Amino acid sequence: MPPYRTITSNEEPKLLKPKQKEQEDLLSPVLDKENLSAEEMLDEYKAQQSCERGFRFIKDPLFLADSVLVKTPKRIETMVFLMGICLLVYSLGQRMLRGELQRKGGKVKNKLGKATDKPTLRWIFQILQGIHLVKINAQSHISNLTEEILDILEYFSIYCQNYYQVS
């Protein structure tokens, strides 16, 4: 039963509190209370947040998933598979970056300018977005490499550093 009811025009609206039994059922489909304590159940629920953030990443307009036209079920299946692979690579990259930051005791600035050792990879991608390869008279130059970006790149693998020509 939902925690609300129909009221008449002269009544004040009141939020009804669900019964304790209903609250337990709303929190979990687990019927056997011996499997998970309330604390363990809450920990499991909170652990889902990283997965939820990942799917939010896929829905983001910067991911451009909505611009791909898929008409057949096979193509939809393929697109979902590719998006899952992209999410896996993204998660692994973020995990590796955060691991290096913690291992070396480093921090980078987040969107608010505060130092953190747990930046999102999306934020790092936005910082790196302004870097360009410029060719002048057959010579290649990397533009817009600031000190902040060079500091961030030291936490990436040697392959990534080679890509930006900083190793």
Backbone hydrogen bonds in HBPLUS format (Angstrom, degrees):
<---DONOR---> <-ACCEPTOR-->    atom                        ^
c    i                          cat <-CA-CA->   ^        H-A-AA   ^      H-
h    n   atom  resd res      DA  || num        DHA   H-A  angle D-A-AA Bond
n    s   type  num  typ     dist DA aas  dist angle  dist       angle   num
A0011-GLU N   A0008-THR O   3.21 MM   3  5.52 164.0  2.23 113.0 117.9     1
A0023-GLN N   A0019-LYS O   3.04 MM   4  6.39 151.0  2.13 152.0 160.8     2
A0024-GLU N   A0020-GLN O   3.12 MM   4  6.46 156.2  2.18 151.9 157.1     3
A0025-ASP N   A0021-LYS O   3.15 MM   4  6.47 155.6  2.21 145.5 152.0     4
A0026-LEU N   A0022-GLU O   2.89 MM   4  6.13 146.3  2.01 146.1 155.6     5
A0027-LEU N   A0023-GLN O   3.06 MM   4  6.28 148.0  2.16 148.0 155.6     6
A0028-SER N   A0024-GLU O   3.33 MM   4  6.54 150.7  2.43 147.2 153.2     7
A0035-ASN N   A0032-ASP O   3.18 MM   3  5.90 160.5  2.22 119.4 124.0     8
A0041-MET N   A0037-SER O   2.90 MM   4  6.08 156.3  1.95 152.4 159.4     9
A0042-LEU N   A0038-ALA O   3.02 MM   4  6.22 154.3  2.09 143.5 149.8    10
A0043-ASP N   A0039-GLU O   2.98 MM   4  6.26 155.3  2.04 145.9 152.8    11
A0044-GLU N   A0040-GLU O   2.95 MM   4  6.20 157.5  2.00 148.3 153.8    12
A0045-TYR N   A0041-MET O   2.97 MM   4  6.20 155.0  2.03 145.4 152.6    13
A0046-LYS N   A0042-LEU O   2.93 MM   4  6.18 161.1  1.97 151.4 156.0    14
A0047-ALA N   A0043-ASP O   2.98 MM   4  6.16 141.0  2.13 141.3 152.1    15
A0048-GLN N   A0045-TYR O   3.17 MM   3  5.51 151.1  2.26 106.0 114.3    16
A0049-GLN N   A0046-LYS O   3.18 MM   3  5.71 163.8  2.21 113.9 118.8    17
A0051-CYS N   A0048-GLN O   3.09 MM   3  5.36 119.1  2.47 104.8 119.2    18
A0052-GLU N   A0048-GLN O   2.98 MM   4  6.28 159.5  2.02 154.7 161.4    19
A0053-ARG N   A0049-GLN O   2.85 MM   4  6.07 155.5  1.91 149.2 155.3    20
A0054-GLY N   A0050-SER O   3.07 MM   4  6.29 146.2  2.19 138.2 147.1    21
A0054-GLY N   A0051-CYS O   3.08 MM   3  5.04 118.4  2.48  92.6 108.0    22
A0055-PHE N   A0051-CYS O   3.12 MM   4  6.54 152.5  2.20 150.8 156.9    23
A0056-ARG N   A0052-GLU O   2.99 MM   4  6.26 143.9  2.12 143.8 154.6    24
A0057-PHE N   A0053-ARG O   2.98 MM   4  6.27 143.8  2.12 141.8 151.2    25
A0057-PHE N   A0054-GLY O   3.13 MM   3  5.02 120.3  2.50  90.4 105.0    26
A0058-ILE N   A0054-GLY O   3.18 MM   4  6.60 147.1  2.29 140.9 148.9    27
A0059-LYS N   A0055-PHE O   3.12 MM   4  6.38 148.2  2.22 141.8 149.5    28
A0060-ASP N   A0056-ARG O   3.11 MM   4  6.23 122.0  2.46 138.4 152.7    29
A0060-ASP N   A0057-PHE O   3.21 MM   3  5.15 144.7  2.34  97.3 107.5    30
A0063-PHE N   A0060-ASP O   2.98 MM   3  5.51 151.8  2.06 115.4 123.6    31
A0064-LEU N   A0061-PRO O   3.12 MM   3  5.32 149.6  2.21 105.4 114.1    32
A0067-SER N   A0064-LEU O   3.35 MM   3  5.52 154.9  2.42 101.7 108.8    33
A0068-VAL N   A0065-ALA O   3.44 MM   3  5.84 169.1  2.45 110.5 113.6    34
A0075-ARG N   A0072-THR O   3.11 MM   3  5.31 119.5  2.49 101.6 115.7    35
A0076-ILE N   A0072-THR O   3.03 MM   4  6.35 156.1  2.09 153.7 161.0    36
A0077-GLU N   A0073-PRO O   2.88 MM   4  6.07 160.4  1.92 148.7 154.0    37
A0078-THR N   A0074-LYS O   2.95 MM   4  6.19 156.6  2.01 143.2 149.6    38
A0079-MET N   A0075-ARG O   2.84 MM   4  6.04 157.8  1.89 147.1 153.3    39
A0080-VAL N   A0076-ILE O   2.92 MM   4  6.15 161.0  1.95 153.4 158.0    40
A0081-PHE N   A0077-GLU O   2.98 MM   4  6.20 155.9  2.04 146.3 153.3    41
A0082-LEU N   A0078-THR O   2.89 MM   4  6.17 162.6  1.92 152.8 157.1    42
A0083-MET N   A0079-MET O   2.87 MM   4  6.06 157.7  1.92 149.5 156.0    43
A0084-GLY N   A0080-VAL O   2.90 MM   4  6.09 149.5  2.00 143.2 151.7    44
A0085-ILE N   A0081-PHE O   2.96 MM   4  6.31 153.2  2.03 148.9 156.2    45
A0086-CYS N   A0082-LEU O   2.87 MM   4  6.16 158.6  1.92 148.7 154.8    46
A0087-LEU N   A0083-MET O   2.89 MM   4  6.11 154.7  1.95 145.1 152.0    47
A0088-LEU N   A0084-GLY O   2.92 MM   4  6.17 150.2  2.01 144.2 152.4    48
A0089-VAL N   A0085-ILE O   2.93 MM   4  6.24 164.2  1.96 156.3 159.2    49
A0090-TYR N   A0086-CYS O   2.87 MM   4  6.04 163.1  1.90 150.6 155.9    50
A0091-SER N   A0087-LEU O   2.87 MM   4  6.01 161.3  1.90 146.3 151.5    51
A0092-LEU N   A0088-LEU O   2.91 MM   4  6.13 160.3  1.94 151.4 157.0    52
A0093-GLY N   A0089-VAL O   2.88 MM   4  6.06 160.1  1.92 150.4 156.1    53
A0094-GLN N   A0090-TYR O   2.95 MM   4  6.17 161.8  1.98 152.4 157.1    54
A0095-ARG N   A0091-SER O   2.89 MM   4  6.04 157.2  1.94 145.7 152.6    55
A0096-MET N   A0092-LEU O   2.87 MM   4  6.06 158.5  1.92 150.5 155.9    56
A0097-LEU N   A0093-GLY O   2.96 MM   4  6.14 161.8  1.99 149.3 154.2    57
A0098-ARG N   A0094-GLN O   2.95 MM   4  6.13 169.5  1.97 151.6 154.6    58
A0099-GLY N   A0095-ARG O   2.88 MM   4  6.00 150.8  1.97 142.5 151.4    59
A0100-GLU N   A0096-MET O   2.95 MM   4  6.19 156.8  2.00 148.8 154.1    60
A0101-LEU N   A0097-LEU O   2.95 MM   4  6.21 159.4  1.99 151.9 158.0    61
A0102-GLN N   A0098-ARG O   2.98 MM   4  6.19 159.0  2.02 147.4 152.4    62
A0103-ARG N   A0099-GLY O   2.84 MM   4  5.99 157.5  1.89 147.0 154.2    63
A0104-LYS N   A0100-GLU O   2.91 MM   4  5.97 162.6  1.94 151.4 155.0    64
A0105-GLY N   A0101-LEU O   2.86 MM   4  5.64 111.7  2.34 130.7 146.9    65
A0106-GLY N   A0101-LEU O   2.76 MM   5  4.71 136.7  1.94 141.4 147.7    66
A0108-VAL N   A0116-THR O   2.93 MM   8  5.51 161.5  1.97 153.0 151.5    67
A0116-THR N   A0108-VAL O   2.78 MM   8  5.51 151.1  1.87 146.8 154.5    68
A0110-ASN N   A0114-LYS O   2.87 MM   4  5.55 153.2  1.94 143.6 149.7    69
A0113-GLY N   A0110-ASN O   2.95 MM   3  5.20 161.7  1.98 112.3 118.1    70
A0124-ILE N   A0120-THR O   3.25 MM   4  6.65 156.7  2.31 145.3 151.3    71
A0125-PHE N   A0121-LEU O   2.82 MM   4  6.09 156.4  1.87 151.0 157.6    72
A0126-GLN N   A0122-ARG O   2.98 MM   4  6.28 149.9  2.07 144.6 152.6    73
A0127-ILE N   A0123-TRP O   3.04 MM   4  6.39 147.2  2.15 144.3 153.1    74
A0128-LEU N   A0124-ILE O   2.95 MM   4  6.24 155.9  2.00 150.8 157.4    75
A0129-GLN N   A0125-PHE O   2.95 MM   4  5.93 116.1  2.37 138.2 153.6    76
A0131-ILE N   A0128-LEU O   3.23 MM   3  5.80 169.9  2.24 122.0 123.8    77
A0143-SER N   A0132-HIS O   2.78 MM  11  5.27 166.9  1.80 157.5 161.7    78
A0134-VAL N   A0141-HIS O   2.68 MM   7  5.09 175.7  1.68 164.0 165.3    79
A0141-HIS N   A0134-VAL O   2.71 MM   7  5.09 148.4  1.81 148.8 159.8    80
A0136-ILE N   A0139-GLN O   2.84 MM   3  5.26 154.9  1.90 153.9 155.7    81
A0139-GLN N   A0136-ILE O   2.95 MM   3  5.26 154.9  2.01 112.2 120.5    82
A0150-LEU N   A0146-THR O   2.97 MM   4  6.25 161.0  2.00 151.3 156.8    83
A0151-ASP N   A0147-GLU O   2.89 MM   4  6.09 152.2  1.96 147.4 154.8    84
A0152-ILE N   A0148-GLU O   3.02 MM   4  6.32 151.6  2.10 143.9 151.5    85
A0153-LEU N   A0149-ILE O   2.88 MM   4  6.11 160.9  1.92 154.0 159.0    86
A0155-TYR N   A0152-ILE O   3.08 MM   3  5.83 165.6  2.10 121.4 126.0    87
A0156-PHE N   A0153-LEU O   3.09 MM   3  5.25 163.3  2.12 109.1 114.4    88
A0161-GLN N   A0157-SER O   3.04 MM   4  6.39 159.6  2.09 150.4 156.7    89
A0162-ASN N   A0158-ILE O   2.85 MM   4  6.05 149.9  1.94 143.5 151.5    90
A0163-TYR N   A0159-TYR O   3.04 MM   4  6.27 148.2  2.15 139.4 147.8    91
A0164-TYR N   A0160-CYS O   3.20 MM   4  6.58 149.4  2.30 146.3 153.0    92
A0166-VAL N   A0161-GLN O   2.96 MM   5  5.34 172.5  1.96 147.0 149.4    93
A0165-GLN N   A0162-ASN O   2.95 MM   3  4.62 154.1  2.02  97.9 105.5    94
